[in-house]
Amino acid sequence: MKLTMAKAILFVFIIANLFQPFAQGCGGFEIEKYKMVVVNSLPKNSSPLKLHCASGDDDLGYHNLTVGQTFHWSFCQSFLDNTLYFCHFWWGKKQVAFDVFNPHLKSATHVSVWAARTDGIYHSEEYLVSSQKKYKAW
């Protein structure tokens, strides 16, 4: 009897773990969901922050963010661990482009916040401004 109960509990545990990716909004060959946020943290009266973000499968288009405005998207990490997103940022005559997500830039919190400031782009794995660290200069 105990062996049967143990098998039943093990079966429920396995089934629950199999469906966990679907509960996060991922499925098939996609396993973990991530959220990306870009915020214009430039000074008031600044020209808009222009950006273009894309992956090999998904072009997110061009966006103009006014001061304080955000652009965000979410996606599911590929089972093959090869998901890559890049962004190109322009502010006036300044510009910079780099990967905002790749297998080496995975966030433990599944959130990446990218903030444009006067001296460059800052990164954080949470929404607190105090946790942002400079990632790239203009």
Wavefront OBJ file of the C-alpha trace (Angstrom):
o trace
v 0.000 0.000 0.000
v 2.782 2.452 0.904
v 4.558 1.727 -2.369
v 1.400 2.538 -4.333
v 0.953 5.850 -2.485
v 4.616 6.716 -3.099
v 4.173 5.973 -6.811
v 1.061 8.152 -6.929
v 2.867 11.063 -5.266
v 5.833 10.656 -7.609
v 3.477 10.578 -10.607
v 1.752 13.810 -9.507
v 5.137 15.472 -8.908
v 6.387 14.511 -12.389
v 3.198 15.670 -14.108
v 3.222 18.983 -12.216
v 6.817 19.641 -13.267
v 6.085 18.751 -16.878
v 3.363 21.392 -17.039
v 5.290 24.103 -15.186
v 6.604 25.743 -18.401
v 3.045 25.964 -19.738
v 1.914 27.705 -16.549
v 4.597 30.346 -17.151
v 3.270 30.899 -20.673
v 5.954 28.810 -22.354
v 5.586 25.498 -24.055
v 7.026 23.141 -26.599
v 10.729 23.834 -26.954
v 10.598 27.015 -24.858
v 11.317 26.625 -21.166
v 11.702 29.872 -19.191
v 9.904 33.198 -19.495
v 11.864 36.467 -19.296
v 10.742 40.097 -19.195
v 12.773 42.920 -20.716
v 12.188 46.599 -19.901
v 13.796 49.658 -21.501
v 13.261 52.980 -19.749
v 14.179 56.498 -20.806
v 15.915 57.908 -17.708
v 17.330 60.918 -19.538
v 16.910 64.464 -18.155
v 13.695 66.435 -18.641
v 13.434 68.267 -21.979
v 15.815 65.754 -23.610
v 15.267 64.580 -27.135
v 13.498 61.195 -27.282
v 15.382 57.949 -26.913
v 15.087 55.973 -30.135
v 15.537 52.206 -30.019
v 15.237 49.121 -32.164
v 15.245 45.655 -30.591
v 15.083 42.273 -32.302
v 15.998 38.621 -32.179
v 16.572 36.220 -35.046
v 12.853 35.397 -34.985
v 11.175 38.544 -33.716
v 11.664 42.158 -34.855
v 10.157 44.419 -32.185
v 10.356 47.507 -34.394
v 11.559 51.056 -33.818
v 10.322 53.021 -30.818
v 10.702 56.614 -29.613
v 10.545 56.956 -25.841
v 9.994 60.291 -24.158
v 11.515 60.918 -20.722
v 10.134 58.427 -18.202
v 8.470 56.272 -20.847
v 9.129 52.516 -21.022
v 9.106 49.819 -23.671
v 8.819 46.210 -22.554
v 8.392 42.724 -23.942
v 8.564 39.167 -22.736
v 9.671 35.954 -24.365
v 10.406 32.346 -23.588
v 13.981 31.057 -23.547
v 14.601 28.380 -26.154
v 15.144 24.819 -24.981
v 18.388 24.941 -27.014
v 19.617 27.846 -24.828
v 20.365 29.986 -27.884
v 17.887 32.865 -27.546
v 19.449 36.254 -28.321
v 17.952 39.750 -28.352
v 19.873 42.885 -29.267
v 18.939 46.549 -29.071
v 20.273 49.605 -30.858
v 19.830 52.870 -28.940
v 20.064 56.432 -30.300
v 19.963 59.662 -28.335
v 20.709 62.734 -30.418
v 24.060 62.043 -32.102
v 24.967 59.305 -29.612
v 24.289 55.640 -30.273
v 25.181 52.206 -28.987
v 24.111 48.647 -29.854
v 24.586 45.404 -27.931
v 22.951 42.148 -26.853
v 20.373 42.710 -24.125
v 19.779 38.965 -23.738
v 21.854 35.935 -24.615
v 22.708 32.705 -22.778
v 25.400 34.556 -20.782
v 23.145 37.499 -19.831
v 20.348 35.463 -18.265
v 18.794 37.160 -15.280
v 18.307 35.118 -12.128
v 15.117 37.122 -11.525
v 13.950 36.658 -15.147
v 13.730 40.458 -15.415
v 16.205 42.772 -17.134
v 15.795 46.532 -16.895
v 17.828 48.700 -19.273
v 17.871 52.437 -18.507
v 19.235 55.147 -20.809
v 21.059 57.945 -18.976
v 23.237 60.811 -20.162
v 26.471 58.817 -19.817
v 25.250 55.481 -21.193
v 22.991 52.495 -20.681
v 22.492 50.996 -17.220
v 21.327 47.484 -16.342
v 19.535 45.903 -13.416
v 17.805 42.610 -12.690
v 15.110 44.401 -10.682
v 13.050 47.565 -10.920
v 14.965 49.538 -8.260
v 16.912 52.453 -9.719
v 19.509 52.068 -6.953
v 20.450 48.610 -8.256
v 21.267 49.806 -11.791
v 24.892 49.526 -12.863
v 26.461 51.137 -15.903
v 26.664 48.583 -18.721
v 27.709 50.571 -21.826
v 28.824 54.122 -22.491
v 27.399 56.054 -25.418
l 1 2 3 4 5 6 7 8 9 10 11 12 13 14 15 16 17 18 19 20 21 22 23 24 25 26 27 28 29 30 31 32 33 34 35 36 37 38 39 40 41 42 43 44 45 46 47 48 49 50 51 52 53 54 55 56 57 58 59 60 61 62 63 64 65 66 67 68 69 70 71 72 73 74 75 76 77 78 79 80 81 82 83 84 85 86 87 88 89 90 91 92 93 94 95 96 97 98 99 100 101 102 103 104 105 106 107 108 109 110 111 112 113 114 115 116 117 118 119 120 121 122 123 124 125 126 127 128 129 130 131 132 133 134 135 136 137 138
